[in-house]
Structure formats: C-alpha cells, structure tokens
Amino acid sequence: MACALLAAGCVSNAPTPHGSVQGAEFGGQELLQSEGNRLAGTAMQANLQSLLLLADKLYRRNPVQWRKTAASREAALLAIRQAVMQEADEAAGQEPPEQESASAIAWPALQGRRDVAALALALSPDFTGDRVAAFVIACADTLITAHGGQRQFHYLSGPDPQHIYNAARNMEIALWILNTRRDSAGRPLLLANETGPAGRNLSFEREFGKIIGRLDLVAAHLTERHRRAAISFLQGMAAAPLLTFLPVR
C-alpha cells in the first residue's frame, strides 16, 4: 500500500504536457532569406494568428458584433480570416489559397481606409458596424503596412525596423483605447479584459502583449543586424593591415 501511495504521488506531481515547439518545413525560398528575414516572417505569421485568436475572444464577449454581419460566430470569424489572409497574400504578391479565393472579401465598413486611419475609424465611438471585425482587420493591415506591405522577406526586401517599432507602439495605443474609451452611452467600445468579483480575465492583454513583444524583438534584431554589419565592415578595414602575409624567404 505504501508503494501504491508513493506511485500515486509521483503521478500527481508529474508535469502536465503543454505541447512542443514546432518549426516550419523547409522551403526553397529560405535560400534567399537571412536569419532576420526568417525571424520577421515567422513573427508576422504568429501575429496574424494572434489577431484571429483575439477576434474569437472578442466575439465570445461581444456577440452583438458578429450578429451585425453574419448568421453565426463561426461565419463571422471565417470572414475575418479570409479578409486578413487575403490582405497578407496580396501584400506579399501571392495568390490567396484556392479554397479562399472565391470568397475572399474587402471590408467595406472601413470605407477604404488603411492601417492607422482604419484603426482610428474602428475605435471611433460613432462607428456602427461590426467593431470586432473592423478592429482586427485594421490591426492586421497596420502590421502588414509596417513591414513594407509584405509578410515574407528576402535579402533585398527586409523591413524597416523603425516602422516595426512604430507598429508596436500603435498596438499599445490601440489596446489602451480599447480598454478606456466609451461610446456615447458610457459603455466600453468592446468588452475585453475583465477584473471583478466574478473573476479575472486578462487573456486579451496577454495576447496583445505577445504581439507587441514580437514586434519589439524583430525591430531590435533588425537594428542590431544593421549595426553589426557596419561594425564588422569597420573592423575589417582596421584589421586589414595586420592580416598581410609576412615573407618567408
């Protein structure tokens, strides 16, 4: 019995599996990409997926929003995914996946506005459309625009680190507006984070934090890469006289 209790205790203290890190399969285009290009592309894909996850979370807390444009929450989420991925594919000069090409859509509620102008409209107290869709699609467009209109990068098409840094700050501003701004009736624009007697739900904040952290990491890495390239060049120039072969006869 003592052995059985000991075994049960060991099992109960065993770590809970949380999955494992997954890497992308090798593609021929990687031969034309630097380490910074791969980092920027991977972060872009992760950030778009985070935005789609946020759309799902926001629709769950704000069902009135998806009812403005769709028959179900799933249909509304599919429409956002198609709009976001179409935007990403077109910006990268790629065709959208075949299963999405027929139903890929523009988002008319944004009135043709792009990036931060679209964000301002989506977070306006007077906006009457599906605010969840408008907000998520505007965030995605802001990120893609900050990366030079691309989501995959090569040696001659790396993004500007300052633009990516600015995008991170824009996400912080958007999150702050989402948490603090009220409509004309004094209600939050969207129900997101929740703290109160019923419990705490900060999953929105955490997901946005992931997006902001990835953007800052990419910006810092690209800035360091450019700085190190310049330093290496100067080091090579300074060390050149010391690397001259000496005569042996």
C-alpha positions in Angstrom: 0.0 0.0 0.0 2.9 2.4 0.8 4.3 1.7 -2.6 1.0 2.4 -4.3 0.6 5.7 -2.4 4.1 6.7 -3.4 3.5 5.9 -7.0 0.2 7.8 -7.0 2.1 10.8 -5.5 4.7 10.7 -8.3 2.0 10.6 -10.9 0.1 13.5 -9.4 3.3 15.6 -9.3 4.3 14.8 -12.9 4.4 17.8 -15.2 1.4 18.5 -17.3 2.2 18.3 -21.1 1.8 21.7 -22.8 2.8 20.6 -26.3 6.2 21.2 -28.0 7.7 23.8 -30.3 7.0 23.3 -33.9 9.2 24.5 -36.8 8.1 25.2 -40.3 9.0 22.8 -43.1 11.9 23.7 -45.3 11.1 25.7 -48.4 13.2 26.7 -51.4 12.7 30.4 -50.7 14.7 30.1 -47.5 17.8 30.0 -49.6 17.1 33.7 -50.4 16.4 34.6 -46.8 18.7 35.8 -44.0 18.2 35.0 -40.3 16.5 38.4 -39.9 14.2 37.7 -42.8 13.1 34.4 -41.3 12.5 36.0 -37.9 10.4 38.8 -39.3 8.3 36.3 -41.4 7.8 33.9 -38.6 6.8 36.8 -36.2 4.4 38.1 -38.9 2.6 34.8 -39.2 2.4 34.4 -35.4 1.0 38.0 -35.0 -1.7 37.4 -37.6 -2.7 34.2 -35.8 -2.8 36.1 -32.6 -5.2 38.6 -34.1 -7.5 35.9 -35.3 -7.5 34.4 -31.8 -8.4 37.9 -30.4 -11.3 38.1 -32.9 -12.6 34.8 -31.5 -12.2 36.0 -27.9 -13.8 39.4 -28.6 -16.8 37.8 -30.4 -17.4 35.5 -27.4 -17.6 38.5 -25.1 -19.4 40.7 -27.7 -21.9 38.5 -29.6 -23.9 41.5 -30.7 -21.0 42.4 -33.0 -20.9 39.3 -35.2 -24.7 39.4 -35.4 -24.4 42.6 -37.4 -22.8 40.9 -40.4 -23.1 37.1 -40.1 -25.5 34.3 -39.2 -23.1 32.7 -36.7 -19.9 33.5 -34.8 -18.1 30.9 -36.9 -19.2 32.5 -40.2 -18.0 35.9 -38.9 -14.7 34.5 -37.9 -14.2 32.9 -41.3 -15.0 36.2 -43.0 -12.3 37.9 -40.8 -9.8 35.2 -41.6 -10.4 35.5 -45.3 -10.0 39.2 -45.2 -6.8 39.1 -43.1 -5.2 36.4 -45.1 -6.2 37.9 -48.4 -4.6 41.1 -47.3 -1.5 39.3 -46.3 -1.3 37.3 -49.5 -1.9 40.3 -51.8 0.7 42.4 -50.0 3.2 39.6 -50.5 2.4 39.4 -54.2 0.9 35.9 -53.7 -2.5 34.4 -54.7 -4.8 33.6 -51.8 -5.3 29.9 -51.1 -7.7 28.2 -53.6 -10.4 27.5 -51.0 -10.4 31.2 -50.0 -10.0 32.9 -53.3 -13.7 32.7 -54.3 -15.0 34.2 -51.1 -12.1 36.5 -50.1 -13.5 39.9 -49.3 -12.6 43.5 -48.8 -14.0 45.1 -45.6 -16.5 47.9 -46.8 -17.2 49.1 -43.2 -13.7 50.6 -43.1 -14.7 52.9 -46.0 -11.4 52.2 -47.9 -9.2 53.4 -45.0 -5.9 51.7 -44.3 -3.6 50.9 -41.4 -3.8 53.6 -38.6 -6.6 55.5 -40.4 -8.7 52.3 -40.3 -7.7 51.8 -36.7 -9.0 55.3 -35.8 -12.3 54.6 -37.5 -12.7 51.1 -35.9 -12.2 52.7 -32.5 -14.4 55.7 -33.1 -17.3 55.9 -30.6 -19.6 56.7 -33.6 -18.7 53.5 -35.5 -21.8 51.4 -36.0 -20.5 48.4 -38.0 -19.0 45.1 -36.7 -16.4 46.7 -34.5 -14.6 43.4 -33.8 -14.0 42.7 -37.5 -13.0 46.3 -38.2 -10.6 46.4 -35.3 -8.9 43.1 -36.0 -8.6 43.8 -39.8 -7.3 47.3 -39.2 -4.7 45.9 -36.8 -3.6 43.3 -39.4 -3.3 46.0 -42.1 -1.3 48.2 -39.8 1.2 45.3 -39.1 1.5 44.4 -42.8 2.0 48.0 -43.8 4.7 48.5 -41.2 6.5 45.5 -42.8 6.6 47.3 -46.1 3.4 45.6 -47.3 4.9 42.1 -47.1 4.9 39.1 -44.8 7.8 37.1 -46.3 11.1 38.8 -46.7 14.3 38.2 -48.7 17.8 39.6 -48.8 16.8 42.7 -50.8 13.4 43.2 -49.2 13.9 43.5 -45.4 11.5 45.6 -43.4 12.4 49.0 -41.8 13.0 48.4 -38.0 11.7 51.8 -37.1 8.4 51.1 -38.9 8.0 47.9 -36.9 8.9 49.7 -33.7 6.2 52.2 -34.5 3.7 49.4 -35.2 4.4 48.1 -31.7 3.6 51.5 -30.2 0.4 51.7 -32.3 -0.7 48.3 -30.9 -0.1 49.7 -27.4 -2.2 52.8 -28.2 -5.0 50.7 -29.7 -5.1 48.4 -26.6 -5.2 51.4 -24.3 -8.1 53.0 -26.3 -9.9 49.7 -26.3 -9.6 49.5 -22.5 -10.6 53.1 -21.8 -12.7 54.7 -24.5 -16.5 54.7 -24.1 -19.4 55.2 -26.5 -22.0 58.0 -26.2 -23.9 55.8 -23.7 -20.9 55.4 -21.5 -20.4 51.7 -22.4 -17.0 50.2 -23.4 -16.4 50.1 -27.1 -15.9 46.3 -26.7 -15.8 44.1 -23.7 -12.3 42.7 -23.4 -10.3 42.3 -20.2 -12.4 41.7 -17.0 -11.5 42.2 -13.4 -14.1 41.9 -10.7 -15.8 39.8 -8.1 -16.7 37.2 -10.7 -13.1 36.7 -11.6 -10.2 38.0 -13.7 -9.8 37.5 -17.5 -6.7 39.2 -18.8 -6.3 36.9 -21.8 -6.8 39.9 -24.2 -4.0 41.8 -22.6 -1.7 38.8 -22.7 -2.3 38.1 -26.4 -1.7 41.8 -27.3 1.4 41.6 -25.2 2.7 38.7 -27.3 2.1 40.8 -30.5 3.9 43.8 -29.1 6.7 41.7 -27.8 7.3 40.0 -31.1 7.3 43.4 -32.9 9.8 44.8 -30.5 12.0 41.8 -30.8 12.0 41.9 -34.6 12.7 45.7 -34.6 15.6 45.3 -32.1 17.1 42.3 -34.0 17.0 44.1 -37.4 18.5 47.3 -35.9 21.3 45.2 -34.3 21.9 43.4 -37.6 22.5 46.6 -39.4 24.7 48.0 -36.6 26.8 44.8 -36.5 27.2 44.8 -40.3 28.6 48.3 -40.1 30.9 47.4 -37.2 32.2 44.3 -38.9 33.0 46.4 -42.0 35.0 48.9 -39.9 36.7 46.1 -38.1 37.7 44.5 -41.3 39.1 47.8 -42.6 41.1 48.4 -39.4 42.4 44.8 -39.2 43.4 44.7 -42.9 47.0 46.0 -42.4 47.5 43.4 -39.7 46.4 40.5 -41.8 49.1 40.9 -44.5 51.2 37.8 -45.1 54.8 38.0 -44.0 57.7 37.0 -46.2 59.1 33.5 -45.5 62.2 33.8 -47.7 
